Amino acid sequence: MQLLMGNEAIAMGAIQAGVNLVAGYPGTPSTEILETVARENDGSIYVEWSVNEKAALEVAAGASYAGARTLVTMKQVGLNVASDALMSLAYVGCVGGMVIVAADDPGPISSQTEQDTRTFASFAKIPVFDPASPEEAFEMVQDAFAISEKYNTPVLLRPTTRVCHGCASMEIDAAGRHRNIPKGFVKDTGRFVIFPRTSYLNHKKMEERNPQIGDLFSEYMGNKHKVYGDVQKTKRLGIATGGISYAYVREAIAMDGYEKRNFSLLKIGTPFPFPAKLALEFLQQVDEVLCMEELDPVIEKELLILCGQHHLPVKIHGKMDKTAPHAGENSVELARCLLADFFDKKTVEELCVNTGTCADRPVLPVRPPVLCAGCPHRASFYAVKQAVNGRKAVFSGDIGCYTLGNAKPLDMVDTCLCMGADVTIAQGLQRVEPDTLHFAFIGDSTFFASGMTGVVNAVYNQTDIILVVLDNSTTAMTGHQPHPGTGKTMMGEITEKVSIEKILLAMGVSHVVTVNPFHGQEALKAVEEAAACEGVRAIIFKAPCIAVAKPAAGFSVNQDKCVQCKKCIRDLGCPAIVMEDGRVMIEPSLCYGCTLCAQICPVRAIEGVGKEREACDK
């Protein structure tokens, strides 16, 4: 018996299914899937962090053409990057089973959108599995491989954050592991070369195939129709749900004693193709239905369509009639509220009074995310801010830890759209406001993933921008994964580091300078020189993330020298610098000895020892 996180369960399910190749791009909440495969790899599986999701999907598609079972991992916004390849692959199809895990992030907790992969599956016309628990995710990924090979189609698996990061005790039979031996690529241009005529014919096949899969899904163990109470009751209520919301509904039913009531519960674990036969059986036994699902009203719309097709006088409640909220995560508390109103037209507060299930709870403190103490990005932002002080400037940001540079007191991120957009957003702004300094901040991993195209566009169109690459030698926000600039692959191989500076020079960026942001005067001079130039110029601020570098000796405040000007607090916002009993202090457990606060202290009251003190004088 093993205690597995949902992401680990998905990985172990893929290994159990005989996966041959796993490719992906890190993105919370999906990251641990690929990392678990790499950790549990017996040497028979090829694993890679690809430069982005599109590359990962295309690598996996190629391996699938040769008969390999492949797994691709990403988060929901990564599916947008991969969609160009996926939409065509849906028409071409695959040979070896191919499962694409796109982890959705309702909330959103760590994403820029709340998009629903179930809707994307319908758009792409490919099957999707929606697990309600880590245990179900383990089983579903194996079933997804089987469906993929039976119908020669890529299949989506859509775990949400709470499934990805929830844990469950599971027993895995290593002896039951499937061993897939790829048969090799068989040339067939009529199949693997996508021409308009081929696409037309394959589209027709997809439309004919999907209802068959829907019928198969009506018998699938991941879809359930359970009847509570007396089935002969003339007035019956129904609850339709799926994914993690099913777990919330089940818990709410148990908490508030609904097991003895007369109602039916429909669980949808395969939202597309929709299991219409099972859903129709459910609808024929109810008069009124409450739909509870996260993000899009996928189940709700399908039930409404079935009611219309079969002239069923069933009232459907959910997001579309504003019974359930459109945005954000669901929860047990929300399920209790919705069920209380649905069954008894009561509020959950009335239920709590009767059942005593809700005790008074303290209000949780607000903890906004901040750059870590010692983060090199803070020093980079500070150098740029000081260099352009008093000049009109716009700072276009990107997705990563450095997005947190938008918080005060730094206030150095004016825009953030999606990965790689810093470079291109800055170009658009520059065309409208040519008299303004336009900075584009991008991380090293993001530069490789989606920034290079924008830089080429800027050089080609002769745009006047300053690119700032924040190179901390890792993919920090998602858990410190390697990338082409780190010199290490996910298979553990040591390879040559891809030089960002050489790439920029090869692209035609004439002014490229690399500097350590903690060398304050050098960093300041580098920004001033870049600001004085024209065209596309680049500054690479290179210093390792604190999570991959050994911390230096910490600093402290000499209270005899400190004049309580609070410049260190007012300018930096470092979480290690605190006020205690009216005095500025440095929390020793948080300080990484980065030297930045010591460099800006006007009275040199912040003191380190040895080399740390010497670094402050640079």
Stockholm file with secondary structure:
# STOCKHOLM 1.0

chainA/1-618         MQLLMGNEAIAMGAIQAGVNLVAGYPGTPSTEILETVARENDGSIYVEWSVNEKAALEVAAGASYAGARTLVTMKQVGLNVASDALMSLAYVGCVGGMVIVAADDPGPISSQTEQDTRTFASFAKIPVFDPASPEEAFEMVQDAFAISEKYNTPVLLRPTTRVCHGCASMEIDAAGRHRNIPKGFVKDTGRFVIFPRTSYLNHKKMEERNPQIGDLFSEYMGNKHKVYGDVQKTKRLGIATGGISYAYVREAIAMDGYEKRNFSLLKIGTPFPFPAKLALEFLQQVDEVLCMEELDPVIEKELLILCGQHHLPVKIHGKMDKTAPHAGENSVELARCLLADFFDKKTVEELCVNTGTCADRPVLPVRPPVLCAGCPHRASFYAVKQAVNGRKAVFSGDIGCYTLGNAKPLDMVDTCLCMGADVTIAQGLQRVEPDTLHFAFIGDSTFFASGMTGVVNAVYNQTDIILVVLDNSTTAMTGHQPHPGTGKTMMGEITEKVSIEKILLAMGVSHVVTVNPFHGQEALKAVEEAAACEGVRAIIFKAPCIAVAKPAAGFSVNQDKCVQCKKCIRDLGCPAIVMEDGRVMIEPSLCYGCTLCAQICPVRAIEGVGKEREACDK
#=GR chainA/1-618 SS CEEEEHHHHHHHHHHHTTCCEEEECCCTTSTHHHHHHHHHCCSSSEEEECSSHHHHHHHHHHHHHTTCCEEEEEEHHHHHHHHHHHHHHHHHCCSSCEEEEEEBCSSCSSSSCCCCHHHHHHHHTCCEECCSSHHHHHHHHHHHHHHHHHHTCCEEECCBHHHHHCEEEECCCGGGCCCCCCCCCCCCHHHHSCCHHHHHHHHHHHHHHHHHHHHHHHTCTTSEEEEESCTTCSSCEEEEECTHHHHHHHHHHHHTTGGGSCEEEEECSCCBSCCHHHHHHHHTTCSEEEEECSSSCHHHHHHHHHHHHTTCCCEEESTTTTSSCSSSCCCHHHHHHHHHHHHHSCCHHHHHHHHCCCCCCCCCCCCCCCCCTTCHHHHHHHHHHHHTTTSCEEEECCSSGGGGGGSTTTCCCCBCCSTTHHHHHHHHHHHHCTTSEEEEEEEHHHIIIIIHHHHHHHHHTTCCEEEEEEECSSBTTTTCBCCTTTTBCTTSCBCCCCCHHHHHHHHTCCEEEEECTTSHHHHHHHHHHHHHSCSEEEEEEECCCTTTSCCCCCCEECTTTCCCCCHHHHHHCCTTEEEETTEEEECTTTCCCCCHHHHHCTTCCEECCTHHHHHHTC
#=GC SS_cons         CEEEEHHHHHHHHHHHTTCCEEEECCCTTSTHHHHHHHHHCCSSSEEEECSSHHHHHHHHHHHHHTTCCEEEEEEHHHHHHHHHHHHHHHHHCCSSCEEEEEEBCSSCSSSSCCCCHHHHHHHHTCCEECCSSHHHHHHHHHHHHHHHHHHTCCEEECCBHHHHHCEEEECCCGGGCCCCCCCCCCCCHHHHSCCHHHHHHHHHHHHHHHHHHHHHHHTCTTSEEEEESCTTCSSCEEEEECTHHHHHHHHHHHHTTGGGSCEEEEECSCCBSCCHHHHHHHHTTCSEEEEECSSSCHHHHHHHHHHHHTTCCCEEESTTTTSSCSSSCCCHHHHHHHHHHHHHSCCHHHHHHHHCCCCCCCCCCCCCCCCCTTCHHHHHHHHHHHHTTTSCEEEECCSSGGGGGGSTTTCCCCBCCSTTHHHHHHHHHHHHCTTSEEEEEEEHHHIIIIIHHHHHHHHHTTCCEEEEEEECSSBTTTTCBCCTTTTBCTTSCBCCCCCHHHHHHHHTCCEEEEECTTSHHHHHHHHHHHHHSCSEEEEEEECCCTTTSCCCCCCEECTTTCCCCCHHHHHHCCTTEEEETTEEEECTTTCCCCCHHHHHCTTCCEECCTHHHHHHTC
//
